[in-house]
Amino acid sequence: MIEIILGNALEELPKLESDSFDAVITDPPYGSNHGWDRATMDFQETWIKEVTRILKPSGVFFSFFCSMKVHQFISIVEKYLNYRNLIVWSHPNLYGAYQSYGKDRFKLTWEAIVYAVKGKPITEVGQKFHLFHGSGFDVISIPAVITQKLHKAEKPLKLIKLLVASVTEPGDKVLDPFAGSGTTGVACKMLNRNCLLIEKEQEFYEITKKRLEETPCLTSLF
């Protein structure tokens, strides 16, 4: 089952049951200079603390974050979760998007995916775990979405399906508190996972509902 809530994540997360989700896969506002993307590190800590409570023991946390500030983000994650890896999502086809950082810097062609676990990693508690099906490398090269984008920060469906499939089983529960155009929900529906999405903007809530209605179940990973 895929469910979407129209609301603010900081207001909706406290309503969710503790120890109830197998994974959090999300792309929060990074706190860039764009008006739609303003967020402080206090904001990041608030939602990370809440999703830690909501995750099951050994539940998995994947969060995208901008490379410019990821060191600050990781320092917060480490306060609540067992930080495991910094994964690099390489997308050279989107290099022009980061010119706003200034001409005195190299163009960025990657974003960070912070990988952490609540408590002990699942392999240490005797459960099945198949991170990237046993061949997980910390650099993933998948082209970014640059045409027909539904959201300014939209992530490729192929990438989100890979993350979902690598740490969950069919029937598991995934949470995305910053749903945007609903790609996490689409990936979960295609892979037969349950998912709860939270999105505060009516426009993207409606886009997500339409995408989910049009998405078939149980397709291949790629």
Summary of the structure (lengths in Angstrom):
residues: 222
radius of gyration: 16.4
end to end distance: 21.0
largest distance: 50.1
contacts: 677
relative contact order: 0.19
helix: 38%
strand: 23%
